[in-house]
């Protein structure tokens, strides 16, 4: 029987390091399951006795089962008995026989295993020490060892090479895909530039720019922006406005007359007005996000939740609402400005599109949105997640902050999303598994340089667009890495069936402009000299035209009153026990979430999983 288990569970290149045959684990319903516990080079696997009596299902995910624990996602290992409890490190030596093994995961799960009396003392000690020494390697950069253990053999490489990408998704990795997005949103006056096809000007991929700007003129603008991140088109509002993103201007740059004309053409796009939203004024820095998330993790595993992270959620949603309202005016260019255009601009631009664009709230649309505004836009996933553990200064869960904000929207508008809470939890948990090309790079240039195409010995004539299987890349060890969106590789069919809302309908896709009121007044707009440094006669200091604070926006009362009073919960204190509030929004009208205290709450099914499991014991 053990040979059969090993044959169908660990056939992908990993091998078993240690095994304990008589172990108990409590399932979600509180039932104690008996089975075997394995520690491999990639994961910790518990196989219940009932599963050992059935043969493998060919539809099972290749890499993971739903209850497997990836070694890279383990935060600490604790061994204990009635008399003593000890945190186990790679250098630890157990001087007592553990009766219980507790694994704390980075995704806030806490898994308890109990060794039965028939389990030998040596087996209990060895599997505990093996897990502790394997999940926490001594050498930096060890996550690549996990990749090699699962993707190292030729059979797995061949399997990944034959994977077919999701045809419903827009991967935004070629000019044709960007042109399809322009057509879908109805954006006219814009084109896809091939200036940066080979990343000669910037680490970011394709740039969508106004049609009137020639490529030769466009090349001259890259030097004026930090890291060459020029204003880039993101999305077209059905009312006529366009959303752009850019980094700050380079300091002490001399602006020639021709440069000024090209820069203003980029900023204003196809509209006579331009509003620049400075994300650095009211939103937290990545360091603030990391500090708040650390406190949240600590307190979620203890007694009570923390408020600082909830404040950050609220500030991001608040800023996104302001941008939505600016876009609703029509025929306006709204530019999100961040120092490097790689963190909070990803959050706000994605939330704006989720609020305004029904397509982004579908499963394929959401994944395409993350590709466009995060992966292709150059969010530093590799540094922010700090998989190697040697870059704590850059570590910050900005993407997890975005997922939490999405959940806040989903909680208030459940029927307007095809994706479900289970799906968001799956995306959240996948960020702690360092095997996906989506998260193992800081920019698209890094991904493109690792593209796998072993039979290719020539240079692509159309940039990187015509490379076969471009979503499969190589790690530093030469192992093929799949996309995180290939859910069949990490989730069972039963779990994947819970990713889509059964009551979702595409009737919300009617493409007509909403009547969302303006949240700013014409007289509040500043002069061009306060927007563009070259229009200032005193200095070249970059000035910003700030949007009004949401508390002073004249249309806010109108929006809140548009919701039916009967749909507002009367019992504020018992809000979480009540059914979610469903708002009767117009088709294609922006989803404006309520930001007052009881409506912005903790994502319990994600952050309190550990506390819930603790309460079972």
C-alpha positions as MATLAB code, in Angstrom:
seq = 'XXXXXXXXXXXXXXXXXXXXXXXXXXXXXXXXXXXXXXXXXXXXXXXXXXXXXXXXXXXXXXXXXXXXXXXXXXXXXXXXXXXXXXXXXXXXXXXXXXXXXXXXXXXXXXXXXXXXXXXXXXXXXXXXXXXXXXXXXXXXXXXXXXXXXXXXXXXXXXXXXXXXXXXXXXXXXXXXXXXXXXXXXXXXXXXXXXXXXXXXXXXXXXXXXXXXXXXXXXXXXXXXXXXXXXXXXXXXXXXXXXXXXXXXXXXXXXXXXXXXXXXXXXXXXXXXXXXXXXXXXXXXXXXXXXXXXXXXXXXXXXXXXXXXXXXXXXXXXXXXXXXXXXXXXXXXXXXXXXXXXXXXXXXXXXXXXXXXXXXXXXXXXXXXXXXXXXXXXXXXXXXXXXXXXXXXXXXXXXXXXXXXXXXXXXXXXXXXXXXXXXXXXXXXXXXXXXXXXXXXXXXXXXXXXXXXXXXXXXXXXXXXXXXXXXXXXXXXXXXXXXXXXXXXXXXXXXXXXXXXXXXXXXXXXXXXXXXXXXXXXXXXXXXXXXXXXXXXXXXXXXXXXXXXXXXXXXXXXXXXXXXXXXXXXXXXXXXXXXXXXXXXXXXXXXXXXXXXXXXXXXXXXXXXXXXXXXXXX';
ca = [
       0.000    0.000    0.000;
       2.746    2.593    0.730;
       4.234    1.928   -2.717;
       0.883    2.718   -4.366;
       0.622    5.953   -2.384;
       4.110    7.030   -3.351;
       3.505    6.136   -6.983;
       0.528    8.438   -7.527;
       1.262   11.196   -5.016;
       4.922   11.873   -5.654;
       5.488   11.180   -9.326;
       6.529   14.701  -10.336;
      10.204   14.563   -9.413;
       9.980   15.061   -5.655;
      10.984   12.284   -3.309;
      10.003   11.349    0.222;
      12.412   12.391    2.960;
      10.559   10.958    5.954;
       7.347    9.125    6.789;
       5.242    8.508    9.899;
       2.608    5.770    9.438;
       0.272    6.342   12.413;
      -0.815    9.990   12.624;
      -4.101   11.790   13.309;
      -5.330   15.075   11.887;
      -8.567   16.912   12.568;
     -10.586   17.875    9.498;
     -12.756   20.976    9.046;
     -15.748   19.237   10.617;
     -13.867   18.297   13.769;
     -13.494   14.594   12.927;
     -10.139   13.004   13.725;
      -8.725   11.296   10.653;
      -6.136    8.534   10.818;
      -3.500    8.262    8.153;
       0.124    8.598    7.135;
       2.251   11.736    7.216;
       4.927   12.318    4.575;
       7.596   14.977    4.246;
       8.931   15.345    0.706;
      11.386   17.741   -0.874;
       8.452   20.023   -1.739;
       5.577   19.588    0.717;
       4.069   17.942    3.784;
       1.340   15.472    2.839;
      -1.209   13.785    5.072;
      -2.926   10.803    3.431;
      -6.023    9.592    5.319;
      -6.713    5.870    5.440;
      -9.857    6.311    3.345;
      -7.769    7.811    0.516;
      -5.241    5.000    0.727;
      -7.951    2.498   -0.211;
      -8.805    4.266   -3.478;
      -6.687    4.633   -6.545;
      -5.523    7.961   -7.829;
      -7.957   10.133   -9.733;
      -6.508   11.274  -13.051;
      -8.177   14.645  -12.538;
      -6.235   15.351   -9.353;
      -3.978   18.426   -9.527;
      -0.431   17.647  -10.570;
       1.419   19.644   -7.918;
      -0.840   19.922   -4.890;
      -3.854   18.494   -3.187;
      -6.183   20.812   -1.312;
      -4.809   19.908    2.128;
      -1.106   19.709    1.268;
       1.343   22.070    2.976;
       4.047   23.483    0.738;
       7.325   23.657    2.656;
       7.983   27.206    1.469;
       4.683   28.345    3.020;
       5.607   27.149    6.534;
       6.439   29.864    9.040;
       7.385   27.761   12.061;
       7.181   24.237   13.436;
       6.290   23.454   17.049;
       6.587   20.089   18.784;
       4.935   19.350   22.092;
       3.717   16.912   24.668;
       1.737   17.416   27.897;
       4.884   18.574   29.711;
       6.792   20.638   27.154;
       6.447   22.681   23.959;
       9.330   23.761   21.741;
       9.799   25.690   18.491;
      11.895   23.526   16.186;
      14.635   25.178   14.104;
      17.070   23.595   11.620;
      19.685   23.321   14.362;
      17.323   21.982   17.037;
      17.758   18.681   18.837;
      14.730   17.085   20.443;
      15.347   15.758   23.942;
      11.747   14.635   24.365;
       9.329   12.581   22.300;
       6.686   14.802   20.661;
       3.087   13.708   20.867;
       1.830   16.603   18.789;
       3.231   18.449   15.769;
       1.908   21.963   15.052;
       2.691   23.677   11.745;
       2.115   27.436   11.496;
       1.752   28.574    7.878;
       2.397   31.983    6.355;
      -1.163   31.982    5.001;
      -2.333   31.907    8.671;
      -3.387   28.269    8.739;
      -2.448   26.255   11.817;
      -2.350   22.488   11.269;
      -2.183   20.020   14.145;
      -0.966   16.431   13.850;
      -1.089   13.922   16.698;
       1.184   10.887   16.828;
      -0.561    7.731   17.954;
       0.912    5.557   20.666;
       1.820    2.913   18.107;
       4.067    5.416   16.300;
       7.662    4.753   17.230;
       9.515    7.483   19.111;
      12.185    7.577   16.406;
       9.651    8.168   13.606;
       7.942   11.002   15.507;
      11.265   12.723   16.200;
      12.692   12.229   12.719;
       9.716   13.546   10.751;
       9.472   16.585   13.051;
      13.142   17.445   12.591;
      13.001   16.714    8.854;
      10.151   19.160    8.295;
      11.931   21.848   10.334;
      15.211   21.425    8.462;
      13.623   21.235    5.012;
      11.213   24.167    5.147;
      13.873   26.501    6.525;
      17.079   25.885    4.579;
      20.204   27.597    5.805;
      21.350   29.010    2.451;
      19.631   32.090    0.955;
      17.856   31.554   -2.332;
      16.795   28.057   -1.277;
      13.230   28.362   -2.712;
      14.758   27.418   -6.059;
      15.499   24.019   -4.543;
      11.743   23.512   -4.091;
      11.220   24.297   -7.771;
      13.872   21.835   -8.871;
      12.432   19.095   -6.679;
       9.039   19.264   -8.359;
       9.926   20.361  -11.902;
      13.316   18.739  -12.290;
      12.467   15.601  -14.253;
      11.910   15.412  -17.996;
       8.326   14.153  -17.689;
       7.240   17.225  -15.743;
       9.025   19.550  -18.160;
       7.200   17.911  -21.040;
       3.870   18.165  -19.228;
       4.341   21.884  -18.634;
       5.409   22.480  -22.209;
       2.171   20.908  -23.419;
      -0.084   22.997  -21.178;
      -2.573   25.083  -23.164;
      -3.024   28.674  -21.917;
      -6.470   29.904  -20.948;
      -8.007   31.209  -24.166;
     -10.504   33.362  -22.250;
      -7.739   35.349  -20.593;
      -5.923   38.323  -22.036;
      -2.267   37.844  -21.087;
      -1.216   41.315  -22.317;
       2.085   39.939  -23.562;
       1.728   40.965  -27.195;
       0.651   43.955  -29.227;
      -2.422   42.146  -30.545;
      -3.657   41.552  -26.999;
      -3.341   45.245  -26.146;
      -5.158   46.148  -29.351;
      -7.928   43.752  -28.370;
      -8.249   45.561  -25.040;
      -8.464   48.927  -26.811;
     -11.241   47.531  -28.971;
     -13.077   45.986  -26.003;
     -13.131   49.216  -24.019;
     -13.925   51.400  -27.038;
     -10.790   53.522  -26.659;
     -10.101   55.565  -29.784;
      -7.157   57.844  -30.410;
      -4.692   55.385  -28.843;
      -2.226   52.932  -30.353;
       0.204   50.239  -29.225;
       3.799   51.367  -29.617;
       6.530   48.878  -30.461;
       9.326   51.160  -29.234;
       9.973   49.050  -26.141;
       9.434   45.582  -27.615;
      12.895   44.454  -26.495;
      12.922   46.470  -23.274;
      15.528   48.843  -24.640;
      13.881   51.904  -23.090;
      12.300   50.554  -19.878;
      11.714   47.256  -18.022;
       7.984   47.585  -18.617;
       6.448   45.915  -21.652;
       4.235   47.452  -24.350;
       3.127   51.083  -24.060;
      -0.253   52.313  -25.264;
       0.152   55.958  -26.261;
      -1.795   58.646  -28.170;
      -1.870   58.113  -31.925;
      -0.491   61.555  -32.691;
       2.879   60.740  -31.062;
       5.398   59.115  -33.389;
       7.759   56.428  -32.099;
      10.824   58.583  -32.757;
       9.330   61.345  -30.619;
       8.219   58.844  -27.987;
      11.796   57.626  -27.466;
      12.793   61.098  -26.296;
      10.274   61.066  -23.430;
      11.560   58.008  -21.529;
      14.496   59.891  -20.027;
      12.162   62.404  -18.360;
      10.529   59.797  -16.081;
      11.820   57.648  -13.254;
      12.953   54.250  -14.574;
      11.602   55.238  -17.988;
       8.022   54.661  -16.841;
       6.230   57.136  -19.090;
       2.455   57.760  -18.907;
       0.804   54.557  -20.086;
      -2.828   53.948  -20.929;
      -4.611   51.483  -18.621;
      -8.350   51.662  -19.241;
     -11.075   53.615  -21.038;
     -14.187   54.651  -19.115;
     -17.475   54.225  -21.040;
     -18.129   57.916  -20.420;
     -15.112   58.879  -22.506;
     -12.351   59.410  -19.931;
      -9.066   57.511  -19.902;
      -7.029   56.185  -16.983;
      -3.229   56.387  -17.177;
      -0.302   55.535  -14.914;
       3.137   57.082  -14.679;
       6.150   57.554  -12.437;
       7.447   60.914  -11.237;
       9.568   63.189  -13.380;
      13.336   62.963  -13.208;
      14.838   65.791  -11.191;
      16.893   68.559  -12.793;
      15.888   67.691  -16.343;
      16.081   70.381  -19.006;
      12.925   70.426  -21.099;
      13.413   71.504  -24.686;
      10.535   72.948  -26.651;
       9.953   69.781  -28.673;
      10.193   67.633  -25.548;
       7.552   69.746  -23.841;
       5.162   69.264  -26.734;
       5.614   65.491  -26.707;
       5.335   65.264  -22.916;
       2.107   67.239  -22.849;
       0.712   65.093  -25.648;
       1.424   62.031  -23.499;
      -0.124   63.538  -20.382;
      -3.275   64.960  -21.927;
      -3.809   62.048  -24.307;
      -6.938   62.565  -26.370;
      -8.572   65.095  -24.030;
      -8.244   68.824  -23.334;
      -8.126   68.282  -19.554;
      -5.721   66.294  -17.404;
      -5.941   65.464  -13.702;
      -2.960   63.998  -11.872;
      -3.775   61.973   -8.762;
      -0.795   61.855   -6.426;
      -0.907   58.510   -4.645;
       1.894   59.444   -2.273;
      -0.062   62.056   -0.339;
      -2.773   59.994    1.356;
      -1.834   56.358    0.777;
       0.653   54.362    2.877;
       4.126   53.422    1.735;
       5.107   49.772    1.154;
       6.968   49.880    4.474;
       3.786   51.015    6.235;
       1.873   48.167    4.608;
       4.473   45.634    5.731;
       4.421   46.910    9.321;
       0.619   46.869    9.484;
       0.430   43.397    7.951;
       2.957   42.054   10.454;
       0.852   43.372   13.325;
      -2.241   41.898   11.721;
      -0.645   38.456   11.476;
       0.477   38.577   15.090;
      -2.889   39.585   16.455;
      -4.939   37.287   14.225;
      -3.091   34.361   15.759;
      -3.822   35.768   19.204;
      -6.839   37.466   20.690;
      -8.153   40.368   18.618;
      -7.771   41.903   15.139;
      -5.784   45.019   14.424;
      -7.215   48.318   13.204;
      -4.237   49.766   11.321;
      -4.598   47.414    8.351;
      -8.315   48.205    8.131;
      -7.422   51.880    7.919;
      -5.153   51.102    4.971;
      -7.989   49.211    3.232;
     -10.242   52.197    3.688;
      -7.676   54.672    2.364;
      -7.099   52.631   -0.815;
     -10.817   52.239   -1.472;
     -11.376   55.918   -0.750;
      -8.738   56.994   -3.257;
     -10.144   54.589   -5.848;
     -13.615   56.074   -5.426;
     -12.208   59.538   -6.031;
     -10.573   58.361   -9.256;
     -13.808   56.672  -10.379;
     -15.677   59.912   -9.886;
     -13.103   61.878  -11.851;
     -13.371   59.406  -14.723;
     -17.168   59.628  -14.691;
     -17.023   63.271  -15.811;
     -16.100   62.148  -19.312;
     -13.512   63.384  -21.808;
     -10.792   63.691  -19.193;
      -7.360   62.151  -18.781;
      -6.783   60.947  -15.219;
      -3.190   59.993  -14.414;
      -2.173   58.009  -11.342;
       1.236   59.192  -10.220;
       3.543   57.250   -7.932;
       7.262   57.648   -7.413;
       8.053   54.409   -9.275;
       4.566   53.443  -10.526;
       4.948   49.876   -9.259;
       3.036   49.517   -5.987;
       0.046   51.634   -4.939;
      -0.684   52.587   -8.543;
      -1.235   48.871   -9.207;
      -3.717   48.749   -6.332;
      -5.697   51.864   -7.248;
      -5.816   51.278  -11.013;
      -7.030   47.706  -10.455;
      -9.684   48.744   -7.932;
     -10.939   51.494  -10.231;
     -11.464   48.997  -13.035;
     -13.143   46.529  -10.689;
     -15.550   49.249   -9.590;
     -16.307   50.491  -13.109;
     -15.773   47.599  -15.527;
     -17.996   44.486  -15.187;
     -15.553   42.460  -17.292;
     -12.914   42.814  -14.575;
     -15.260   41.137  -12.113;
     -15.407   37.878  -14.077;
     -12.902   35.087  -13.493;
     -11.029   35.524  -16.761;
     -11.367   39.306  -16.564;
      -9.929   39.449  -13.053;
      -6.935   37.324  -14.026;
      -6.397   39.482  -17.112;
      -6.565   42.558  -14.890;
      -3.816   41.218  -12.623;
      -1.724   40.396  -15.672;
      -2.142   43.910  -17.073;
      -1.873   46.063  -13.949;
       0.546   43.938  -11.904;
       2.655   41.426  -13.829;
       3.089   43.281  -17.121;
       3.125   46.689  -15.392;
       6.202   45.662  -13.407;
       5.112   45.125   -9.812;
       8.100   43.724   -7.920;
       6.500   40.452   -6.885;
       9.835   38.752   -6.237;
      11.104   41.484   -3.916;
       7.777   42.201   -2.238;
       7.175   38.556   -1.330;
      10.846   38.015   -0.386;
      10.819   34.304   -1.163;
      14.558   33.984   -0.594;
      14.329   35.594    2.856;
      17.326   37.855    2.254;
      15.575   41.089    1.221;
      13.508   42.218    4.190;
      13.846   45.916    3.311;
      11.858   45.388    0.099;
       9.295   42.994    1.564;
       5.721   44.314    1.560;
       2.408   42.498    0.888;
       1.032   45.103   -1.534;
      -0.691   42.455   -3.654;
      -2.315   40.915   -0.574;
      -3.592   44.383    0.318;
      -5.235   44.511   -3.107;
      -6.863   41.097   -2.606;
      -8.275   42.263    0.713;
      -9.708   45.389   -0.922;
     -11.301   43.171   -3.574;
     -12.881   41.116   -0.812;
     -14.299   44.295    0.742;
     -15.977   45.042   -2.606;
     -17.129   41.443   -2.981;
     -18.680   41.526    0.480;
     -20.800   44.579   -0.333;
     -21.631   43.643   -3.956;
     -21.658   39.813   -4.095;
     -24.015   39.471   -7.077;
     -21.859   41.748   -9.246;
     -18.834   39.423   -9.098;
     -18.373   36.116  -10.851;
     -15.368   35.349   -8.635;
     -16.027   34.141   -5.095;
     -14.378   34.391   -1.713;
     -12.990   30.869   -2.159;
     -11.240   32.044   -5.308;
      -9.677   35.033   -3.553;
      -8.436   32.758   -0.756;
      -6.874   30.460   -3.363;
      -5.076   33.396   -5.006;
      -3.958   34.600   -1.565;
      -2.541   31.201   -0.635;
      -0.799   30.736   -3.991;
       1.408   33.752   -3.282;
       3.191   31.679   -0.611;
       4.108   28.943   -3.103;
       7.288   29.996   -4.979;
       6.773   27.986   -8.150;
       4.758   30.341  -10.368;
       6.314   32.601  -12.986;
       3.685   35.248  -12.213;
       5.282   35.948   -8.830;
       8.925   35.024   -9.448;
       9.955   38.174  -11.315;
      10.084   41.907  -10.679;
       9.206   42.980  -14.214;
       8.231   41.613  -17.590;
      11.790   41.929  -18.842;
      12.928   39.323  -16.291;
      10.167   36.944  -17.376;
      10.914   37.441  -21.051;
      14.601   36.636  -20.566;
      13.697   33.278  -19.042;
      11.188   32.174  -21.657;
      11.448   28.492  -22.454;
      11.699   27.548  -26.093;
      14.415   24.929  -26.323;
      14.142   24.326  -30.054;
      14.475   27.999  -30.930;
      17.906   29.107  -32.122;
      16.934   32.385  -33.804;
      15.906   35.832  -32.618;
      12.129   36.497  -32.773;
      11.319   38.981  -35.515;
       8.386   40.466  -33.627;
       9.922   41.130  -30.236;
       8.880   38.465  -27.758;
       5.339   38.116  -28.995;
       5.723   35.079  -31.268;
       7.481   32.854  -28.733;
       5.633   29.590  -28.154;
       4.143   28.960  -24.699;
       5.266   32.322  -23.405;
       3.596   31.766  -20.041;
       6.073   28.976  -19.243;
       9.382   30.375  -17.989;
      12.512   28.942  -16.408;
      13.875   29.344  -12.931;
      17.567   29.885  -12.317;
      17.921   26.114  -12.036;
      16.468   25.567  -15.518;
      13.118   24.285  -14.265;
       9.939   25.199  -16.170;
       7.580   27.360  -14.133;
       3.837   27.563  -14.827;
       1.477   30.488  -14.503;
      -0.448   30.860  -11.260;
      -3.661   30.944  -13.326;
      -3.264   27.282  -14.325;
      -5.515   26.204  -11.472;
      -5.714   22.570  -12.552;
      -2.113   22.187  -11.366;
      -2.797   23.247   -7.785;
      -6.511   22.811   -6.996;
      -8.853   19.854   -7.226;
     -11.915   20.006   -9.515;
     -14.125   20.218   -6.427;
     -12.350   23.316   -5.185;
     -12.204   24.929   -8.623;
     -15.974   24.538   -8.880;
     -16.264   26.956   -5.946;
     -14.375   29.739   -7.743;
     -17.412   31.080   -9.648;
     -20.594   32.546   -8.173;
     -23.528   30.303   -9.198;
     -25.925   33.252   -9.291;
     -23.750   35.528  -11.401;
     -25.250   36.788  -14.642;
     -23.665   38.699  -17.483;
     -26.606   41.106  -17.647;
     -24.385   43.675  -15.911;
     -22.301   43.945  -19.067;
     -24.535   46.539  -20.758;
     -22.083   49.073  -22.125;
     -23.598   52.427  -21.348;
     -22.372   55.297  -19.263;
     -23.517   55.603  -15.670;
     -24.934   58.738  -14.145;
     -22.374   58.809  -11.349;
     -22.061   62.468  -10.330;
     -18.876   64.478  -10.433;
     -16.913   64.525   -7.191;
     -14.973   67.684   -7.963;
     -15.801   71.220   -9.062;
     -14.319   73.108  -11.975;
     -13.190   75.943   -9.764;
     -11.171   73.531   -7.610;
      -8.861   72.658  -10.506;
      -5.461   74.311  -10.426;
      -3.608   76.050  -13.206;
      -1.312   74.172  -15.613;
       1.737   75.768  -14.007;
       0.996   73.741  -10.886;
       0.796   70.519  -12.889;
       3.760   70.608  -15.240;
       7.238   71.708  -14.122;
       8.089   73.309  -17.447;
       5.090   75.647  -17.133;
       6.369   77.078  -13.863;
       8.370   80.284  -14.135;
      10.029   79.937  -10.743;
      11.390   76.412  -10.581;
      11.256   72.949  -12.082;
       9.771   71.477   -8.945;
       7.035   69.010   -9.823;
       3.632   70.183   -8.742;
       0.452   68.165   -8.453;
      -3.155   69.007   -8.905;
      -4.717   67.184   -5.999;
      -8.186   65.755   -6.085;
     -10.644   66.814   -3.435;
     -10.972   64.761   -0.288;
     -13.893   62.375   -0.422;
     -15.487   63.870    2.688;
     -15.961   67.188    0.872;
     -17.187   65.784   -2.428;
     -20.618   67.240   -3.246;
     -21.902   64.106   -4.973;
     -21.226   61.691   -2.122;
     -24.576   62.255   -0.401;
     -26.350   61.632   -3.697;
     -24.577   58.313   -4.141;
     -25.379   57.109   -0.633;
     -29.015   58.161   -0.963;
     -29.306   56.242   -4.229;
     -29.190   52.991   -2.268;
     -32.487   51.790   -0.909;
     -32.824   52.437    2.785;
     -34.510   49.073    3.267;
     -31.293   47.349    2.179;
     -29.185   48.969    4.881;
     -28.814   46.683    7.919;
     -30.539   48.072   10.973;
     -28.391   46.178   13.410;
     -24.944   47.655   12.806;
     -23.310   45.602   15.560;
     -24.554   42.376   14.036;
     -23.592   43.281   10.503;
     -21.323   40.296    9.955;
     -24.114   37.881   10.873;
     -26.561   39.520    8.442;
     -26.741   38.663    4.744;
     -24.521   40.840    2.528;
     -25.999   44.117    1.374;
     -27.038   44.034   -2.283;
     -27.263   47.384   -4.020;
     -29.481   47.983   -7.043;
     -26.825   49.652   -9.187;
     -27.373   50.742  -12.752;
     -25.652   48.686  -15.411;
     -22.051   49.787  -15.817;
     -22.410   52.204  -12.938;
     -19.444   52.279  -10.626;
     -19.724   50.134   -7.512;
     -19.211   52.665   -4.722;
     -18.553   50.813   -1.438;
     -19.522   52.214    1.929;
     -16.431   53.063    3.968;
     -17.853   53.669    7.443;
     -16.737   51.481   10.338;
     -18.961   48.381   10.212;
     -18.733   47.983    6.438;
     -14.927   47.683    6.337;
     -14.125   44.624    8.415;
     -11.611   41.822    8.770;
     -11.461   39.079    6.152;
     -12.231   36.338    8.641;
     -12.145   33.317    6.346;
      -8.581   34.258    5.405;
      -6.972   35.886    8.430;
      -8.728   33.992   11.221;
      -8.232   30.477    9.885;
      -5.578   29.869   12.504;
      -7.766   31.105   15.351;
     -10.649   28.933   14.179;
      -8.441   25.871   14.125;
      -7.077   26.693   17.554;
     -10.622   26.774   18.926;
     -11.131   23.143   17.871;
      -8.524   21.953   20.370;
];
